[in-house]
Amino acid sequence: MRSYSLAISWVVCSIHTASSCRACDVTVPPSVGPVPWLCVYGRRAGAVAEGCWADMADVPARGRALLRLRVCHYRLQEVYNGVMPRRIEPFAPGSLALRRRTAGLTQAQLGAAVGVSARQIASYERGAHAPSPRHLHLMARVLKTSAHELAGVPAGEESLADLRRFAGLDRVGVVPLLDAALPAELGRVTEWKLQAMENGRPVRAWSSREALQAIIPALAKIYRVPVRTVRRSWFRSFPEQGHLLRTPKAPGREQGQRHGGSGAWEELTRRQRAYLVACFREDQLAQRRADESRAAGRDPGRAVQWRRIPFAVRADPAFTGYTGVQQRLRAEGWHDAGAGATLHALARRKLLRVSEDEVEVFPLGFVPRVVVEMTRAGRACVRAGLGERPASHTRGDLLSEWLWVALVKVAEAGEAGLAEDGLWGRAKFYLGTGYRPGGTLSRGFIDCLPDAGDGSQERMYRWVVTAAGRDHIRHHAADYRELYPGVAAVERAPEI
């Protein structure tokens, strides 16, 4: 019986047949018929209709029907005539040598502590070989450093395979742990599926939001890292699944604030309600201006700055005029000398904050100014009393108006796509495939791809709607028509 030295030693032990690949769930066309399975150390490598050929000329007599065997593209897609290059894992040999010398250890001493020979340590330091996950983990512990430093992988940029290696685990050790942690409906966990995931090939059974909500926390527990670390590594491997990785907004908090705000609203006098509503309207006006600046690519600054609403300037109105809040109160007949007492009564209920600063007024110089700032409880109180819903938390993952406008603009460009400079502002960071400002995941509704070109000139990049974006439009177009009646809806949403 012939032994094949690939990434590991492969030994043909028996032959089986099946109608589909158990590793990748690819169904073989009926015209091909049952395809052979090659048992390797008790693990079956499934065959698919479109794979690579491997010479099996030296297979024993009972297997000579398999002179040329189609093998699973997940594990042996690069196999040809029994040759497959081994994937080199990230490793920084210079860092290992430096750390060993700093610790005052010889190669023999480090090898004895880790459980390998001095020759093997020398091979690591030359870069001829990369240590196994277990040995990498042990060396990091002995040298009192991190596996990240020995591997040369910065923290925060780990791949899924790196997380496993840094935990000191190989795939054989992860499979039973992950299989026990996942629900049965996600299917049996195999080394083939785990390797496909680490190599950036999607596994069909692990490509839904529900599956990711189970797999990512399970991997985080096995690898002993935060869930957000696994989520970011998964996104680096599967950027097209960014929309599945975003946690849906829970309505519980908004409903709780609405019920609590309703009770606070009932306890206010008519005068206090009028003052609170006037401050709320100016607060929402400031937020719309900030959203418009953000959509135009300008930084509106921190919310703690632009949410500070001028209430009154302690000077003659002939020089200063009336603030926006005062004008609203004057229009309703509530502006008088008792404004200070009303504001402080609202501040004691923690519905707004009152402070003072100075502003320069010509020709008076610097004069005192009263500034108010709505709290979350204050906004919730007004919304509950007026029966209004927050525009940015309508329900679920619906977009704000300026992002919906941007998505519609790209969708209406059709298959030809929108020119790269046709989408301005920061919408591309919040809708595009990748990271948005702050390092969090974007929605992945659009992507910037090169066009086909004609070969005579440089290819141009254009914005197109992704499958996730088309699905979002298809399912929520009616909701957006109701939510933003002034914005053109995509009537042909099911067709794009």
C-alpha positions in Angstrom: 0.0 0.0 0.0 1.4 3.4 -1.0 1.9 6.3 1.4 1.5 9.8 0.1 3.5 12.5 1.8 1.4 15.7 1.4 0.7 18.0 4.3 0.5 14.8 6.3 0.9 11.1 5.4 -2.1 9.8 3.6 -2.7 6.0 3.5 -5.4 4.4 1.5 -7.2 2.0 3.8 -10.6 1.4 2.2 -12.9 2.5 -0.6 -16.5 3.8 -0.3 -19.0 5.5 -2.6 -21.4 8.3 -2.0 -23.6 10.7 -4.0 -22.4 14.0 -2.4 -19.3 15.4 -0.7 -19.6 15.2 3.0 -17.0 17.9 3.5 -18.6 20.7 1.5 -22.2 19.5 0.9 -21.7 19.7 -2.9 -24.1 17.3 -4.7 -22.7 15.3 -7.5 -24.8 15.5 -10.7 -26.8 12.2 -11.4 -25.0 11.8 -14.7 -21.7 11.3 -12.9 -23.1 8.6 -10.6 -21.7 7.5 -7.2 -18.2 8.9 -6.7 -15.5 7.2 -4.7 -14.5 8.2 -1.2 -11.0 7.7 0.1 -10.7 6.9 3.8 -7.6 8.5 5.3 -6.7 7.4 8.8 -10.4 6.9 9.4 -11.4 10.4 8.0 -13.2 10.4 4.7 -12.1 12.8 2.0 -15.2 13.2 -0.2 -15.0 13.5 -4.0 -16.9 16.0 -6.1 -17.7 16.3 -9.8 -15.3 19.1 -10.4 -12.1 18.5 -8.5 -8.4 17.8 -9.3 -7.0 14.5 -10.4 -4.5 12.5 -8.3 -2.6 9.6 -9.7 -3.4 6.4 -7.9 -1.4 4.0 -10.1 0.0 2.1 -7.1 -3.3 1.6 -5.3 -3.7 -2.1 -4.4 -5.6 -4.5 -6.6 -9.0 -4.0 -4.9 -8.7 -0.3 -5.7 -7.4 -0.2 -9.2 -10.7 1.0 -10.5 -9.6 4.3 -8.9 -6.5 4.9 -11.1 -7.6 8.5 -11.3 -9.6 9.8 -8.4 -11.5 13.1 -8.1 -10.8 14.4 -4.7 -12.5 17.1 -2.5 -11.5 20.6 -3.6 -11.7 21.7 0.1 -8.6 19.6 1.1 -6.8 18.6 -2.0 -7.7 21.2 -4.7 -4.0 21.8 -5.4 -3.2 18.1 -5.6 -1.8 17.0 -8.9 0.1 13.7 -9.3 0.4 13.3 -5.6 2.0 16.7 -4.9 0.5 19.4 -2.6 2.5 22.3 -1.1 2.1 22.8 2.6 0.6 26.1 3.7 3.2 28.0 5.8 1.8 29.5 9.0 2.8 33.0 10.0 6.0 33.0 12.1 8.7 35.5 12.9 12.0 33.5 13.4 13.9 36.6 14.3 11.6 37.4 17.2 12.0 33.9 18.5 15.9 34.1 18.5 15.8 37.6 20.1 13.4 36.5 22.8 15.4 33.3 23.5 18.7 35.3 23.9 17.0 37.9 26.1 15.7 35.1 28.4 19.3 33.8 28.6 18.4 30.3 27.2 20.3 28.1 24.8 18.5 26.3 22.0 18.9 23.1 23.9 17.4 24.6 27.0 14.4 26.0 25.2 13.9 22.8 23.3 13.9 20.8 26.6 11.3 23.1 28.1 9.1 22.9 25.0 9.6 19.2 24.3 11.6 19.4 21.0 15.2 19.0 20.1 17.7 21.8 19.9 17.9 21.1 16.2 14.2 21.8 15.8 14.6 25.1 17.6 17.4 26.0 15.3 15.1 25.1 12.4 12.5 27.5 13.8 15.0 30.3 14.1 16.2 29.8 10.5 12.6 30.1 9.3 12.8 26.6 7.7 9.8 25.4 9.7 7.0 26.9 11.7 6.1 25.5 15.2 2.9 23.6 15.8 0.2 25.5 17.7 1.1 23.6 20.9 4.8 24.3 20.6 4.1 28.0 19.7 1.9 28.3 22.8 4.6 26.6 25.0 7.4 28.8 23.7 5.4 31.9 24.3 4.9 30.8 27.9 8.5 29.8 28.5 9.8 33.1 27.0 7.2 35.1 28.8 5.9 36.8 25.7 2.8 36.4 23.5 2.2 34.1 20.6 1.4 37.2 18.6 4.9 38.4 18.9 6.5 35.1 18.0 4.2 34.7 15.0 4.7 38.3 13.9 1.0 39.0 13.8 -0.2 42.3 15.4 -3.0 42.1 17.9 -6.3 42.9 16.3 -5.2 41.5 12.9 -5.4 37.8 13.6 -7.0 35.4 11.1 -9.3 32.6 12.3 -6.4 30.2 12.0 -4.2 32.5 14.0 -6.7 32.5 16.9 -6.6 28.7 17.0 -2.8 28.6 16.8 -2.4 31.2 19.5 -4.7 29.1 21.8 -2.3 26.2 21.3 -4.9 24.0 19.5 -4.8 22.1 16.3 -7.9 21.3 14.2 -8.2 17.8 15.6 -8.5 19.3 19.1 -11.0 22.0 18.1 -13.4 19.7 16.2 -14.9 17.9 19.2 -15.1 21.0 21.3 -16.9 23.0 18.5 -19.1 20.0 17.6 -20.3 19.8 21.3 -21.0 23.5 21.5 -23.1 23.9 18.3 -26.7 22.8 17.9 -27.4 19.7 15.9 -29.2 21.5 13.1 -25.9 23.1 12.0 -24.6 19.7 11.1 -21.6 17.7 12.3 -18.3 19.6 12.6 -15.4 18.1 10.6 -11.8 19.1 10.1 -12.7 19.7 6.5 -15.2 22.3 7.4 -12.9 23.9 9.9 -10.1 24.1 7.4 -12.4 25.6 4.7 -13.5 28.3 7.2 -9.9 29.1 8.0 -9.0 29.3 4.3 -11.8 31.8 3.6 -14.1 29.3 1.8 -17.7 29.6 3.0 -19.3 26.5 4.5 -22.9 26.4 3.4 -24.3 25.3 6.7 -22.5 28.2 8.5 -23.6 31.0 6.2 -26.7 32.3 8.0 -27.1 34.9 10.8 -28.4 32.2 13.2 -25.4 30.0 12.5 -22.9 32.8 13.1 -24.6 33.8 16.3 -23.9 30.2 17.6 -20.4 29.6 16.0 -18.7 32.9 16.9 -19.4 32.8 20.6 -18.4 29.1 20.7 -15.1 29.8 19.0 -14.4 32.7 21.3 -14.9 30.4 24.3 -12.7 27.7 22.9 -9.9 30.1 21.9 -10.3 32.1 25.2 -10.7 35.5 23.4 -13.4 38.1 23.4 -16.4 37.5 21.0 -15.6 40.8 19.2 -12.1 39.4 18.3 -13.5 36.3 16.6 -16.1 38.5 14.9 -13.5 40.8 13.4 -11.4 37.8 12.3 -14.4 36.2 10.7 -15.1 39.5 8.8 -11.6 39.6 7.5 -12.1 36.1 6.0 -15.7 36.7 4.8 -16.2 40.4 4.2 -19.4 39.6 2.2 -21.0 38.4 5.4 -20.6 41.7 7.2 -24.3 42.3 7.2 -24.8 39.0 9.0 -22.3 39.8 11.8 -24.0 43.0 12.9 -26.1 42.5 16.0 -29.8 43.4 15.3 -31.0 46.3 17.4 -33.2 45.2 20.3 -36.4 47.2 20.7 -36.5 46.5 24.5 -34.5 49.6 25.6 -36.5 52.0 23.4 -39.8 50.6 24.7 -38.6 50.8 28.3 -37.6 54.4 27.8 -41.0 55.2 26.2 -42.9 53.7 29.2 -40.6 55.5 31.7 -40.9 58.7 29.8 -44.7 58.5 29.7 -44.8 58.5 33.5 -42.4 61.5 33.8 -44.5 63.4 31.2 -47.7 63.0 33.3 -46.0 64.5 36.3 -45.1 67.8 34.5 -47.1 71.0 34.5 -48.2 72.5 31.2 -45.5 75.2 31.5 -42.8 72.6 32.1 -44.0 70.6 29.1 -43.9 73.7 26.9 -40.3 74.5 27.9 -39.2 70.9 27.5 -40.8 70.6 24.0 -39.2 73.9 22.9 -35.8 72.6 24.0 -36.4 69.2 22.4 -37.3 70.9 19.0 -34.0 72.8 19.0 -32.1 69.7 20.0 -33.6 67.7 17.1 -32.8 70.6 14.7 -29.2 70.5 15.9 -29.1 66.8 15.3 -30.4 67.1 11.7 -27.7 69.7 11.0 -25.1 67.3 12.4 -26.4 64.5 10.2 -26.3 66.7 7.1 -22.7 67.6 7.9 -21.8 64.0 8.4 -23.5 63.0 5.1 -21.5 65.7 3.3 -18.2 64.4 4.6 -17.7 67.0 7.2 -17.1 66.3 10.9 -19.9 67.9 13.0 -17.8 67.5 16.2 -18.8 65.7 19.3 -22.4 65.4 20.3 -21.6 66.9 23.7 -20.7 70.1 21.8 -23.5 70.5 19.2 -26.2 69.4 21.6 -25.6 72.4 23.8 -28.6 74.6 23.0 -28.4 78.4 23.8 -31.4 79.3 25.9 -30.9 83.0 26.8 -28.2 85.7 26.6 -28.1 87.9 29.7 -28.1 91.2 27.7 -30.6 93.6 26.1 -32.5 91.7 23.3 -32.0 94.8 21.2 -28.3 93.7 20.9 -28.6 90.0 21.1 -32.0 89.1 19.7 -33.9 86.0 20.9 -32.6 82.4 20.8 -34.4 79.7 19.0 -35.9 78.3 22.2 -37.1 81.8 23.3 -38.7 82.4 19.9 -40.7 79.1 20.2 -41.8 80.0 23.8 -42.8 83.6 22.7 -44.9 82.1 19.9 -46.8 80.0 22.4 -47.0 82.7 25.1 -44.8 81.0 27.7 -41.8 83.3 27.6 -41.6 85.4 30.8 -39.4 86.2 33.8 -40.0 82.8 35.5 -38.0 80.9 32.9 -35.1 80.2 35.3 -37.3 78.4 37.9 -38.9 76.2 35.2 -35.5 75.2 33.8 -34.1 74.2 37.1 -37.3 72.2 38.0 -36.7 70.2 34.8 -33.0 69.8 35.6 -33.9 68.4 39.1 -35.9 65.7 37.3 -32.8 65.0 35.1 -34.7 65.8 31.9 -32.2 68.4 30.9 -28.9 70.0 32.1 -28.5 73.7 32.6 -25.1 75.5 32.5 -23.7 79.0 31.8 -20.9 80.2 29.6 -19.9 83.5 28.0 -20.4 84.8 24.4 -19.1 87.9 22.8 -21.7 90.4 21.7 -20.8 93.6 19.9 -20.5 96.2 21.3 -21.1 94.8 24.8 -18.1 92.4 24.9 -18.4 89.1 26.7 -21.8 88.5 28.4 -23.2 85.5 30.3 -25.3 83.0 28.4 -27.6 80.2 29.7 -27.2 76.9 27.9 -29.4 73.8 28.1 -28.8 70.2 27.0 -31.4 67.6 26.6 -30.7 64.2 28.4 -31.8 60.9 27.0 -34.5 60.7 29.7 -35.7 64.2 28.5 -35.9 63.2 24.9 -37.7 59.9 25.8 -40.1 61.9 28.0 -41.1 64.3 25.1 -41.4 61.5 22.6 -43.6 59.5 25.0 -45.8 62.6 25.7 -46.1 63.5 22.0 -46.3 60.0 20.7 -43.3 60.4 18.4 -40.7 57.7 17.6 -36.9 58.5 17.2 -36.0 58.7 13.6 -32.7 56.9 14.0 -34.3 53.9 15.9 -37.4 53.2 13.9 -37.1 49.4 14.0 -34.6 46.7 13.5 -31.8 47.6 11.1 -33.6 50.3 9.0 -31.3 53.0 7.7 -31.4 56.7 8.5 -32.7 58.9 5.8 -29.3 60.1 4.5 -28.1 56.5 4.2 -31.3 55.3 2.5 -30.8 58.1 0.0 -27.3 56.9 -0.7 -28.4 53.3 -1.1 -31.2 54.3 -3.5 -28.8 56.3 -5.5 -26.5 53.3 -6.0 -29.4 50.9 -6.7 -30.9 53.2 -9.3 -27.6 53.1 -11.2 -28.3 49.4 -12.0 -25.8 46.8 -13.1 -23.6 49.5 -14.7 -22.9 50.9 -11.2 -22.4 54.4 -9.9 -19.1 56.2 -10.6 -16.7 56.1 -7.7 -16.9 59.8 -7.2 -20.7 59.8 -7.5 -21.1 58.7 -3.9 -19.7 61.5 -1.7 -19.6 61.9 2.0 -19.2 59.2 4.6 -22.1 57.0 3.4 -19.7 54.6 1.7 -18.1 53.8 5.1 -21.5 53.0 6.7 -22.9 51.1 3.7 -19.8 49.7 1.9 -18.1 46.3 2.4 -15.4 46.9 5.0 -14.9 48.8 8.3 -16.6 52.1 9.1 -15.0 54.9 11.1 -14.2 53.6 14.6 -13.3 50.1 13.4 -16.8 48.7 13.6 -18.4 46.6 10.9 -20.2 48.3 8.1 -23.4 46.9 6.6 -21.9 45.5 3.4 -24.8 46.8 1.2 -22.6 48.2 -1.5 -19.1 47.6 -2.9 -16.7 49.4 -5.1 -15.6 47.1 -8.0 -13.7 47.6 -11.2 -15.7 47.6 -14.4 -15.1 45.2 -17.3 -13.2 47.8 -19.4 -12.3 47.4 -23.1 -8.6 46.9 -22.6 -7.8 50.3 -24.3 -7.9 52.4 -21.1 -7.5 52.0 -17.3 -10.4 50.2 -15.6 -12.7 52.4 -13.6 -14.2 51.6 -10.2 -17.9 51.8 -9.7 -20.3 51.4 -6.8 -22.7 48.5 -7.1 -25.3 47.0 -4.7 -24.3 43.7 -3.2 -26.6 40.7 -2.6 -27.1 41.9 1.0 -28.1 45.3 -0.2 -30.6 43.9 -2.8 -32.1 41.7 -0.1 -32.4 44.7 2.3 -34.1 46.8 -0.4 -36.4 44.0 -1.4 -37.6 43.4 2.1 -37.8 46.9 3.4 -38.7 49.1 0.4 -42.3 49.4 1.7 -41.2 50.4 5.2 -39.0 53.1 3.8 -41.8 54.5 1.6 -43.9 54.9 4.7 -41.0 56.2 6.8 -39.5 58.6 4.3 -42.3 59.6 1.9 -40.3 62.5 0.5 -37.5 60.1 -0.7 -37.7 58.3 -4.0 -38.2 54.6 -3.3 -36.9 51.9 -5.5 -40.0 50.7 -7.2 -38.1 47.9 -9.1 -36.6 46.6 -5.8 -37.4 42.9 -6.5 -35.7 43.1 -9.9 -32.3 44.7 -8.8 
